[in-house]
Amino acid sequence: MLNKKTIFTGLVLLILLSLTGLALGKDKPRRTIKVKLVADQHYARYEQWQRKAARMLLDIAEEVTRNLQIDFQIVGYEEWKHDPEENLYNLTSEMIREVDIDSADALIGFTYGTCPDENVRAHTDGVTIPYRGMIIKTYPARCRRNLYIPYVMIHEMVHLMGGVHVRERSLMTPVFTDTVSLTIDRLNQNILRHTRDIDFRQGYRSLSRGSLRKLAQNYQLAISQGNNELLTHHELGKMFMAMGNYADAISVLQSIVNFDSTYTDAWINLSTCYSELGRSDRAIELLKGAVATADQRGLIHHRLMELYLTIGDSVNARQEATRSQKQGIVVDSVLLKRLQLPGEDDN
């Protein structure tokens, strides 16, 4: 049951969205982004969860997508089970890796949790990996300091298009603060102008070099203004990779793993940079060290398998493929056959 404060906040939010809009790209034709809605084992307990999730997206996000000149089209639904002990970022990454995207551009997942500790500032959480997908975590309405779910969804949709957190009062102020605003700050307006037409499948490589360079400059500006989130740095590193600027990419990605040695995606992209520079030996050396600290070790083993294959070392590739499988990572059947290893369907 929603309390009066929550209902009032929601009405104010929708009225402001209708009156003010998020004026971006008004002169451009509307873009449709196809999404697949995903419920984990907790959210799937809701009766007719598909209808509930679709209503949250279509009824609430319609205003902001219209003002951003972006429509969302639901092209599928799926239920998905995962291990219970996962932080929300790893959960989002795991969903993107395991759930078939089919014809969709991105995945929007939903999970449900019990009331968190009272010290937690926001009781509706969201994590987004740009151009890939997001997970919204909802809590019972009785939880204290419950943050209005539609606001979080709108905030995460801007993240989906590459938006970043800023300190000033804005829609993109972190949702765990007390700031609630519907204004998109100038920095994020500039970012969205460059990312609006990005191909979700190809990512940064689908942008022109000029747009990609300006986008990277905006991310560097965000970092200089106090956004020190690892995801922001990681996306910047991926932009440098897309530009073929591997030296700057290595600098950014190395700083990430120096700060947080558990960051699996950064380790993998760092190894890719060295591999592209013809330094597969260095890439392998890095990842062998990362096995001890990375939070998704199976992916590290899988990447090591790929690297060993590139240098023709089938013995070590076979060992890494086996280790990857033991960690629950699916290895392509063609690679298994090449390495003379049994597949999932073999007895």
C-alpha positions as CSV (number, residue, x, y, z in Angstrom):
1,M,0.0,0.0,0.0
2,L,1.4,3.4,-1.0
3,N,1.4,6.1,1.6
4,K,0.1,9.6,1.0
5,K,3.6,11.1,0.7
6,T,4.6,8.6,-2.0
7,I,1.4,9.2,-4.0
8,F,1.9,13.0,-3.7
9,T,5.5,12.7,-4.8
10,G,4.5,10.6,-7.8
11,L,1.8,13.0,-8.9
12,V,4.2,16.0,-8.6
13,L,6.7,14.0,-10.6
14,L,4.3,13.2,-13.4
15,I,3.0,16.8,-13.6
16,L,6.4,18.3,-13.7
17,L,7.4,15.8,-16.5
18,S,4.4,16.9,-18.5
19,L,5.0,20.6,-18.0
20,T,8.7,20.9,-18.2
21,G,9.9,18.0,-20.3
22,L,13.5,17.0,-20.7
23,A,14.2,19.0,-23.8
24,L,16.8,17.1,-25.8
25,G,16.9,16.6,-29.5
26,K,13.5,18.0,-30.2
27,D,14.4,18.5,-33.8
28,K,15.4,14.9,-34.3
29,P,13.1,12.0,-35.2
30,R,12.0,9.7,-32.4
31,R,14.1,6.7,-31.8
32,T,12.7,3.3,-30.6
33,I,14.8,1.2,-28.3
34,K,13.6,-2.4,-28.0
35,V,13.8,-3.9,-24.5
36,K,13.3,-7.3,-22.9
37,L,11.9,-7.3,-19.4
38,V,13.5,-9.8,-17.0
39,A,12.3,-11.0,-13.6
40,D,14.7,-12.8,-11.2
41,Q,13.4,-15.5,-8.9
42,H,12.3,-12.9,-6.3
43,Y,10.4,-10.6,-8.6
44,A,8.9,-13.5,-10.5
45,R,6.9,-14.4,-7.3
46,Y,4.5,-11.5,-8.1
47,E,1.4,-12.8,-9.8
48,Q,1.4,-11.5,-13.4
49,W,4.8,-9.9,-12.9
50,Q,5.0,-9.2,-16.6
51,R,2.0,-6.8,-16.4
52,K,3.4,-5.1,-13.3
53,A,6.9,-4.6,-14.9
54,A,5.4,-3.4,-18.2
55,R,3.1,-0.9,-16.4
56,M,6.1,0.5,-14.5
57,L,8.0,1.0,-17.7
58,L,5.2,2.2,-20.1
59,D,3.0,4.2,-17.7
60,I,5.8,6.0,-15.9
61,A,8.7,6.2,-18.4
62,E,6.5,7.3,-21.2
63,E,6.8,11.0,-20.3
64,V,10.6,11.0,-20.1
65,T,11.1,8.9,-23.2
66,R,8.8,11.2,-25.1
67,N,10.7,14.3,-24.0
68,L,14.0,12.6,-24.8
69,Q,12.6,11.7,-28.2
70,I,13.1,8.0,-27.4
71,D,10.4,5.4,-27.2
72,F,10.7,2.0,-25.5
73,Q,9.2,-1.1,-27.1
74,I,8.8,-4.3,-25.1
75,V,9.8,-7.2,-27.3
76,G,9.9,-10.0,-24.7
77,Y,9.8,-11.3,-21.2
78,E,12.0,-13.8,-19.3
79,E,12.4,-15.3,-15.9
80,W,16.0,-15.8,-14.7
81,K,17.5,-17.4,-11.6
82,H,20.8,-16.4,-10.0
83,D,22.9,-17.0,-6.9
84,P,21.5,-15.1,-4.0
85,E,24.7,-13.5,-2.8
86,E,25.5,-10.9,-5.5
87,N,26.0,-7.2,-5.4
88,L,23.7,-5.3,-7.7
89,Y,26.5,-4.5,-10.2
90,N,27.6,-8.1,-10.6
91,L,23.9,-9.1,-10.7
92,T,23.4,-6.7,-13.7
93,S,26.5,-8.0,-15.4
94,E,25.5,-11.6,-14.9
95,M,22.0,-11.0,-16.2
96,I,23.4,-9.3,-19.4
97,R,25.8,-12.3,-19.8
98,E,23.2,-15.1,-19.2
99,V,19.9,-13.8,-20.5
100,D,19.4,-14.1,-24.3
101,I,18.8,-10.6,-25.6
102,D,17.1,-12.0,-28.8
103,S,15.8,-9.0,-30.9
104,A,16.1,-6.5,-28.0
105,D,18.6,-3.7,-27.8
106,A,18.8,-3.8,-24.0
107,L,17.6,-5.7,-20.9
108,I,15.6,-4.2,-18.1
109,G,15.6,-6.5,-15.1
110,F,13.6,-6.4,-11.8
111,T,14.4,-7.9,-8.4
112,Y,12.8,-7.5,-5.0
113,G,14.3,-7.3,-1.5
114,T,13.4,-7.0,2.1
115,C,13.7,-3.6,3.9
116,P,17.4,-2.7,4.1
117,D,19.1,-1.4,7.1
118,E,17.8,2.0,8.2
119,N,21.2,3.6,7.5
120,V,20.8,2.9,3.8
121,R,19.6,6.2,2.3
122,A,17.7,5.0,-0.7
123,H,15.3,2.0,-0.6
124,T,14.9,1.7,-4.3
125,D,18.1,0.8,-6.0
126,G,19.2,0.6,-9.7
127,V,22.3,-0.3,-11.5
128,T,22.9,0.2,-15.2
129,I,25.6,-0.8,-17.6
130,P,25.3,1.7,-20.5
131,Y,23.8,0.4,-23.7
132,R,23.5,-3.1,-22.3
133,G,20.9,-3.2,-19.5
134,M,19.8,-2.3,-16.0
135,I,18.3,-3.9,-12.9
136,I,15.8,-2.1,-10.7
137,K,15.6,-3.4,-7.1
138,T,12.3,-2.6,-5.3
139,Y,11.5,-2.9,-1.6
140,P,8.2,-3.0,0.3
141,A,6.3,0.3,0.5
142,R,6.5,0.2,4.3
143,C,10.3,0.7,4.3
144,R,11.3,4.0,5.7
145,R,12.9,6.5,3.2
146,N,11.5,4.6,0.3
147,L,12.5,6.5,-2.9
148,Y,9.8,6.9,-5.5
149,I,10.4,4.0,-8.0
150,P,9.5,5.9,-11.2
151,Y,12.1,8.5,-10.4
152,V,14.8,5.8,-10.0
153,M,13.7,4.2,-13.3
154,I,13.9,7.6,-15.2
155,H,17.4,8.2,-13.6
156,E,18.6,4.7,-14.7
157,M,17.2,5.2,-18.3
158,V,19.5,8.2,-18.7
159,H,22.3,6.0,-17.5
160,L,21.3,3.5,-20.1
161,M,22.0,6.2,-22.7
162,G,25.4,7.0,-21.2
163,G,24.5,9.6,-18.6
164,V,26.7,10.0,-15.6
165,H,26.3,11.2,-12.0
166,V,26.9,14.9,-11.2
167,R,27.1,16.8,-8.0
168,E,24.8,19.7,-8.9
169,R,21.1,19.4,-8.4
170,S,19.9,17.4,-11.4
171,L,18.1,14.3,-12.5
172,M,21.5,12.7,-12.5
173,T,22.4,13.5,-8.9
174,P,22.9,10.1,-7.2
175,V,19.6,8.7,-6.1
176,F,20.9,7.9,-2.6
177,T,21.0,11.6,-1.9
178,D,18.0,13.7,-0.8
179,T,18.0,15.6,-4.1
180,V,15.1,15.0,-6.4
181,S,15.1,17.0,-9.6
182,L,13.8,16.6,-13.2
183,T,16.3,18.8,-14.8
184,I,19.1,17.3,-16.9
185,D,22.3,19.2,-16.3
186,R,24.3,20.6,-19.2
187,L,27.0,18.0,-19.0
188,N,24.6,15.1,-19.4
189,Q,22.7,17.0,-22.2
190,N,26.0,17.1,-24.1
191,I,26.6,13.4,-23.4
192,L,23.1,12.4,-24.6
193,R,23.5,14.4,-27.8
194,H,26.4,12.2,-28.8
195,T,25.0,8.9,-27.6
196,R,21.4,9.2,-28.7
197,D,21.9,7.4,-32.0
198,I,24.5,4.8,-30.7
199,D,24.0,1.3,-31.9
200,F,23.6,-0.8,-28.7
201,R,25.0,-3.9,-30.3
202,Q,28.2,-2.2,-31.6
203,G,28.6,0.2,-28.7
204,Y,31.2,3.0,-29.0
205,R,32.5,1.6,-32.3
206,S,29.3,2.7,-33.9
207,L,30.0,6.4,-33.2
208,S,32.1,8.6,-35.5
209,R,35.6,9.4,-34.3
210,G,34.6,13.0,-33.7
211,S,31.6,12.1,-31.6
212,L,33.5,9.6,-29.7
213,R,36.3,12.1,-29.0
214,K,33.8,14.7,-27.7
215,L,32.0,12.0,-25.6
216,A,35.3,11.0,-24.0
217,Q,36.0,14.7,-23.3
218,N,32.7,15.0,-21.5
219,Y,33.5,11.9,-19.4
220,Q,36.9,13.4,-18.5
221,L,35.1,16.6,-17.5
222,A,32.7,14.6,-15.3
223,I,35.7,13.0,-13.6
224,S,37.4,16.3,-13.1
225,Q,34.3,17.6,-11.5
226,G,34.3,14.9,-8.9
227,N,32.7,11.8,-10.5
228,N,35.2,9.2,-9.4
229,E,32.9,6.2,-9.9
230,L,34.7,3.2,-11.3
231,L,32.0,2.7,-13.9
232,T,32.6,6.2,-15.3
233,H,36.3,5.5,-15.6
234,H,35.7,2.1,-17.1
235,E,33.4,3.5,-19.8
236,L,36.1,6.1,-20.6
237,G,38.6,3.4,-21.0
238,K,36.3,1.6,-23.4
239,M,35.9,4.8,-25.4
240,F,39.7,5.0,-25.8
241,M,39.7,1.3,-26.8
242,A,37.1,2.1,-29.5
243,M,39.3,4.9,-30.8
244,G,42.3,2.5,-30.9
245,N,44.0,4.7,-28.3
246,Y,45.3,1.7,-26.3
247,A,47.9,3.7,-24.3
248,D,45.3,6.0,-22.7
249,A,43.0,3.0,-22.3
250,I,45.7,1.1,-20.4
251,S,46.3,4.1,-18.2
252,V,42.7,4.4,-17.3
253,L,42.0,0.6,-16.8
254,Q,45.2,0.1,-14.8
255,S,44.2,2.8,-12.4
256,I,40.9,1.0,-11.9
257,V,42.4,-2.3,-11.0
258,N,45.0,-0.6,-8.8
259,F,42.1,0.9,-6.8
260,D,39.8,-2.2,-7.0
261,S,41.5,-5.4,-7.9
262,T,38.1,-7.2,-7.9
263,Y,36.9,-5.4,-11.0
264,T,36.7,-8.3,-13.5
265,D,35.5,-6.3,-16.5
266,A,38.4,-3.8,-16.2
267,W,40.9,-6.7,-16.0
268,I,39.5,-8.3,-19.1
269,N,39.5,-5.0,-21.1
270,L,43.1,-4.3,-19.9
271,S,44.2,-7.7,-21.2
272,T,42.5,-6.9,-24.5
273,C,44.5,-3.6,-24.9
274,Y,47.8,-5.5,-24.5
275,S,46.6,-8.2,-26.9
276,E,45.7,-5.6,-29.5
277,L,49.2,-4.2,-29.1
278,G,50.7,-7.6,-29.8
279,R,51.5,-8.2,-26.1
280,S,49.5,-11.3,-25.4
281,D,52.3,-12.4,-23.0
282,R,51.7,-9.3,-20.9
283,A,47.9,-9.9,-21.1
284,I,48.3,-13.4,-19.8
285,E,50.7,-12.4,-17.0
286,L,48.2,-9.8,-15.8
287,L,45.2,-12.1,-15.8
288,K,47.1,-14.9,-14.0
289,G,47.6,-12.4,-11.2
290,A,44.0,-11.3,-11.4
291,V,42.6,-14.8,-10.7
292,A,43.4,-14.3,-7.0
293,T,41.4,-11.1,-6.6
294,A,38.8,-10.8,-9.4
295,D,35.2,-11.2,-8.2
296,Q,34.2,-13.2,-11.3
297,R,37.1,-15.6,-11.7
298,G,35.3,-17.8,-14.2
299,L,35.4,-14.9,-16.7
300,I,39.1,-14.4,-16.1
301,H,39.8,-18.1,-16.8
302,H,37.7,-17.9,-19.9
303,R,39.7,-14.9,-21.2
304,L,42.9,-16.7,-20.4
305,M,41.7,-19.6,-22.5
306,E,41.1,-17.2,-25.4
307,L,44.5,-15.7,-25.0
308,Y,46.3,-19.0,-24.9
309,L,44.5,-20.0,-28.1
310,T,45.7,-16.9,-29.9
311,I,49.3,-17.9,-29.2
312,G,48.7,-21.6,-30.1
313,D,49.1,-22.9,-26.5
314,S,46.3,-25.5,-26.5
315,V,47.5,-27.2,-23.3
316,N,47.1,-24.2,-21.2
317,A,43.9,-23.2,-23.1
318,R,42.4,-26.5,-22.2
319,Q,43.2,-26.1,-18.6
320,E,41.7,-22.6,-18.5
321,A,38.6,-23.8,-20.3
322,T,38.1,-26.5,-17.7
323,R,38.6,-24.0,-14.8
324,S,36.1,-21.6,-16.5
325,Q,33.5,-24.4,-16.7
326,K,34.0,-25.3,-13.1
327,Q,33.2,-21.7,-12.2
328,G,29.9,-21.9,-14.1
329,I,30.9,-20.1,-17.3
330,V,29.7,-21.6,-20.6
331,V,32.4,-22.3,-23.1
332,D,31.4,-22.2,-26.8
333,S,30.9,-25.7,-28.1
334,V,33.2,-25.0,-31.1
335,L,36.0,-24.1,-28.8
336,L,35.4,-27.2,-26.6
337,K,35.6,-29.4,-29.7
338,R,38.8,-27.7,-30.8
339,L,40.3,-28.3,-27.3
340,Q,39.0,-31.9,-27.3
341,L,36.9,-31.2,-24.2
342,P,33.4,-32.6,-23.4
343,G,30.5,-30.2,-23.8
344,E,27.5,-29.8,-21.6
345,D,25.4,-32.3,-23.5
346,D,28.2,-35.0,-23.5
347,N,28.0,-37.8,-21.0
